[in-house]
Amino acid sequence: MNFYPLNAANPDVPAGSGGVPGLLLSLLPIIIMFLVMYFLLIKPQKKREKEAQNMRNSLQIGDEVVTAGGIVGRVVSLKDDTILVETGSDKNKIRIKRWAVQANQALQESKEAAPEIAKQISKESSK
């Protein structure tokens, strides 16, 4: 049985003579699909993971962090893979793993303030 319609329409071509070009043409959609999946899903995910790892490695004492569980606190102590976080007005201290830090509030505030600072500098320089 011949699954290639072009070969079926041409009786001079023996069945199964698609060879390498026919094989490549049949695999081309699958290869294109994998490339699209890589650029749409895998590459952005790796970029986000790299940014999160850089954020966790750049933590400093005094930074306000949010954990994956939703705990908000201030970093008191840093070790290789653990962080001591001070929470609430009672100054409770919790030791968490570094991978559990989801966001660094001080870093986010500085990113949000950067455009405002740039606007202020441009206004001052234009005067």
C-alpha positions in Angstrom: 0.0 0.0 0.0 1.4 3.4 -1.0 0.8 6.3 1.4 2.3 9.0 -0.8 -0.4 10.4 -3.1 2.2 11.7 -5.6 3.7 8.2 -6.0 0.2 6.6 -6.2 -0.8 9.0 -9.0 2.3 8.1 -11.1 2.3 4.3 -12.0 5.9 4.5 -13.4 7.3 5.1 -9.9 7.7 1.8 -8.0 6.2 1.6 -4.5 8.7 2.5 -1.7 11.1 4.4 -3.9 10.7 7.7 -2.0 14.1 7.2 -0.6 15.9 9.8 1.5 14.0 12.9 0.1 10.7 11.2 0.8 11.8 10.4 4.3 13.0 13.9 5.0 9.7 15.4 3.7 7.7 13.1 5.9 9.8 14.1 9.0 10.0 17.8 8.2 6.7 18.7 10.0 7.8 16.8 13.1 11.1 18.6 13.1 9.4 22.0 12.6 7.0 21.2 15.4 9.9 20.4 17.8 11.7 23.6 16.9 8.6 25.7 17.5 8.0 24.0 20.8 11.6 24.7 21.8 11.4 28.4 21.0 7.9 28.9 22.5 8.1 26.8 25.6 11.5 25.5 26.6 13.8 28.5 26.0 11.6 31.1 27.8 11.3 28.7 30.8 15.1 28.3 31.0 15.4 32.1 30.9 13.0 32.5 33.8 14.8 29.8 35.8 18.1 31.5 35.2 16.7 34.9 36.3 15.2 33.3 39.4 18.6 31.6 40.2 20.4 34.9 39.8 17.9 36.6 42.1 18.4 34.0 44.8 22.2 34.2 44.5 22.1 38.0 44.8 20.2 38.1 48.0 21.7 40.3 50.7 21.0 40.9 54.4 18.2 43.3 54.8 16.3 42.4 51.6 12.6 41.8 52.0 11.6 38.5 50.4 8.5 36.5 49.7 8.7 32.7 49.9 6.9 30.2 47.7 4.5 29.6 50.7 3.6 33.3 50.8 5.7 34.2 53.9 7.0 37.8 53.8 10.1 38.6 55.8 13.4 40.4 56.0 16.7 38.4 55.4 18.7 38.3 58.6 21.4 35.7 57.8 22.6 34.0 54.7 24.3 30.6 54.4 25.1 28.3 51.4 21.7 26.9 50.9 19.6 28.3 53.8 18.4 31.8 54.7 17.2 33.1 58.1 14.1 35.3 57.6 12.6 37.5 60.2 8.9 37.9 60.0 6.2 40.0 61.6 6.3 42.5 64.4 7.2 39.8 66.9 10.5 39.3 65.1 9.9 35.6 64.6 12.8 34.0 62.7 12.3 31.2 60.2 15.1 29.2 58.4 14.2 28.5 54.8 15.9 26.9 51.9 17.3 29.4 49.3 15.2 27.7 46.5 12.0 28.6 48.4 12.5 32.4 47.8 10.1 33.4 45.1 10.6 37.2 45.0 13.0 39.8 46.3 10.8 42.9 47.1 13.8 45.2 47.3 15.0 44.2 43.9 11.5 44.6 42.4 11.1 48.1 44.0 14.4 49.2 42.5 13.4 48.0 39.1 10.1 49.9 39.4 11.8 53.0 40.7 14.5 53.1 37.9 12.3 54.6 35.2 11.0 57.3 37.7 14.6 58.2 38.6 15.6 58.4 34.9 12.7 60.8 34.3 13.7 63.0 37.2 17.3 63.0 36.0 16.2 63.9 32.4 14.0 66.8 33.8 16.9 68.1 35.9 19.3 68.0 33.0 16.9 69.8 30.7 16.5 72.7 33.1 
